[in-house]
Amino acid sequence: MTAGAGSATGSSPREGGELALRLASAIVLAAIALAGAWFGGWPAACVVALAVVAVHLEWASVTGDRIMSVVPFAAVLVVALMAATAGYRLSALAVAAALVVVAYATSREPWRPAGVAYAAVFGFGVLLIRLADADALAATVFLLAVVWATDTGAFFIGRLVGGPKLWPRVSPGKTWSGAAGGLIAGVVAGIIVAVVAGMRADAPLLVVAAALSVMSQAGDLFESWVKRRFGAKDSSWIIPGHGGFMDRVDGLIFAAGLAVIVGWLHGGAGALAQGLIAW
């Protein structure tokens, strides 16, 4: 998650150890994500599918749903993601949409279908960008870089500068300085990726990077609100120093959803990646 501010004073040995653990976990997760992005296709689908299952089960755990009741929904999401990878993308999206309806029909309350939608936006958002046109790898790395840099910039600038809280009722640690730092870091990271990929880093691309950064922070706040609503500190304890998968990809979920929308509006359904980064 995007961290809020700490004090500007020095950290204790315990805090230093926690930061080292957090950094080590982040490096491992980033390596797995980048490997999936690099190879694309089925390797990317497998990485995304595993993360989607983890996120969906963690959502159920946080919201008080029975894990065994949502396992079938996670399984169908995996099948839909694999169908999309095999080329049946429209059918896969239709299955995901129908799954949300079934989830509501079987629970009659909003949290189960919201969990299905949350996991589906994550899975299809990332995967559809990576499975897109010739710019798919560059667009995927662009998306990941903006989100990761936003997260990192908000964490360190928030701790260093401090100041007024961003939304204390939802996430007491986050500050306006951290949000601004995350925004700047996300845009800079997007520019770097675009330049390395041979894209023009002009005004429209900067706006896209800024929008993805803001959406990433909105996703972070949304997950904080859900956890606070149910009295949970972390979505799980599976990742040392970070909590759960949902705690790590909350910003990416919202940003990936926006990335698909931007790519579709600008480039059309057949050129999602190009529509995202080629301006």
N, C-alpha and C positions, 0 to 999 in steps of 0.2 A: 504494500500500500504506500501511497505517498505520505511520507511522515510529516508531522507538524514540527513546530519549533521546539528546541530545547533552549537552555540558557547558553549564553555566549561564553561561559566559564569553562574551565578544563573539565575533561571527563574523568571518571574514576576508573580504576583497573577493571572493575566489573563491566562498566559501560564499554570500555575498550575491547574486552573479550566478546561481548554481545555484538559489537560492531564487526569484529573480525569474523564471527560466525555468520552474521548476516551477509557479509561480503562473499564469503566462501560459498554459501548456498546460492547466492545470486549468480556467481560465476558458473556454477554447475548448471543451473536452470537456463542461463543464457546460452551456454554451449549446446545444450539439447535443443533449444528453440532454434538457434541459428543452423544447427545441423539439419533439422527438419526443413527449414526455409531453403537451405542450399540445395538439398536433394530434390525437394518438391515431390509431387506425385504421391505415391503410396507411403513413403517415409513421412512426409509432412502430414498426411491423413492420419497415420498411426499416432504421431505425437499429439496432434490436435484432439483426436478421439480420446486418448488417455486423459488429457487435461479436462476435456468436457465431462467425462464420467466423474472425475474427482470434484469438479466444480458443482455438478448437479447433486452429488451425494452430500457434499458439504452444505449446500443450500438447504437440503432437507434436514440435515442435522441442526443447523442454526434455527430454522423456522419451526422446529418441533415435529416435523413429519416423520413417519416411520420409514426407515431406510429401505426395508424390503418392499414397501409399497411403491417406491420410486425407481427401484432397480429396472423394472421393465421399460420405463420411459427412457432411462439412460441407455439401455440396450438398443431401443429403436432409434434413438438419436445417432448412435454409432453406425447402425445399418444405413441410415439416411446419409451420413457423412461419407461412408464408403460408396454409396450409390452416386453421390455427387462427384466423387473422385473418378468413378468409372464413366462419367459423362452424362449421367441422368440428373442433371442439376435442377431442372424445373420440377421433376417428380420428387426429388429429395426435399426440396423446399415445401412442396405441397404436403408431404408426409409430416414434416416438422410442424407446419401450421395445424394440421389435423390433430397432431399429438397434443398441442396446447389445448384444443377443444376437449379432447378426451380426458386430459388431466383435470380440467375444470369439472367435467361431468362426473368424474369419479371422486371428487373431493367436495365440491360445492363451496369452496372457499378460494381466495385468490392466490395463496402462497404456492400451492403446487403448480398450477399453470404458469405462474410468474417464474418459478424455478426452471421449468422446461423452456420457456421463452428466453430466459437469461442465458442458459447453457447453449441454446440453439444460436442465439445472436453471436456468442463467442465463437462457437465452432464454425458456423458458416461464414461469419465475418472474416475470420483469418483465412480459412481454407479457400473461399471463393476468390480472394485477392491472389493467393499463391497459385491457384489453378488457372488464372486468367491468361492474358496475352503474353507477348514477348517481354514486357516490362514487369512481369510478375515478381521476379526475385527482387528487383530494385524497389518495387512498391512495398513488398513485405518488409524488407529491411528498413525502409523509410518509416513505415508504420511502427515497427518495433523500436526503432531508434528514438522517435519522438516520444513514445510512451515511456520508455526506460529513462531517457534523459529528463523528462518531466518529473518522474518519480524521484530520481537521484537529486536533481536540482532543488526540488521542494524540500527534500529531507535535509540536505546540508545547509542551504540558505536559511531554512526555517530555524535550524539549530543555531546557526551563527548569528543571525540578525534578531530573531524573536519579534516581539511587537504584538499588535492587536490580533486577536483570534479571528479566524475566518468564519467559523460557524460552531461556537463552543458547545451548543446544545447537542450537536451531532458528533463532532470530533474535536474534543477539547485541545488536542495538541497542535492542530493545524493553524497556521497564521497566514495573514495576507502577504507577508514578506516571502514565506515559503511558496505560496501560490504564484507570486510574480517571478520568483527565481525558477520555479518549475516551468513556467511559460517561456521564459527567455531560453533556458537550457533546451527545451523541446524544439523551439524554432531553430536554434543554432544547430542542433543535431540533424534536423531535417534538411537544412541547407547543406551541411557537410555530405550527407548521403546523396543528395541530388547532384552536387558538383562531382563527386566521385563516380556517380552513375552516368555522367554526361548529360544531365538534364539542366534546363535553364532555371536557376534559382531566382525567378522574378517575383513580382508582387503577388500574383495569384497563388503561387506555391507557398509563399510565406503565410498567406491567409489560411491555406489548407493546413499547414503545420501548426499554426496558432489555434485553429479550430479543433484539431485533433488533441492538442495539448490541453485545452480547456475541457474538452469532452472526457479526456482521461481523468482529470481531476474531479469532474462531476461523477464519474463512475466510482472513484474512490470514496467520495462523500456518500454516494448512494449505498454502497456496501456498509459504510460506517453506520448509516441510519438504520439499515436492516438489522445489523448486529445489536445496536443499542435498543432497537424495538423489542428484541427477544432476549436482551441481557447477556449477549455473548461477547467475549473479549476477542477471540480469534475464531476463524471458521473451522480450524482444526489445529493439530500440532504436528503435522506430517513433515513440514519443512523447517529445519533448525533455524531459529532466528527470525522467521517470517510468519509462522502460523501455518495457514493452509494454502492450497492452490488458489482459492477464491481471493485470499488476501493478496496474492501476487498478481493476479490477472484482472482485478476489478476495473482498473483503468483501461486495460486493453479491450475489455468487453465493449464498453461504450465507444471507444475510439474506433474499433474495428467495424462496429455497426455504422458509424458515420462515414468511415472510409468507403464502405460498399455503396452507400447512398451517393457520396460525391463522385465516385468512379462511374456509377450508373448514370447519373445526371449529366456528367461531362463527356463520358466516352461511350455510353451505351452498355447494354448487357454483355456484349461480346468483347469489350475492351475496358474492363473494370480497372485494371492496374494502370493502363495508359491514361485513362480518364482521371486517375488519382494524382499522378505525378507529372504527366507531360502537359505543360501549359505553354 
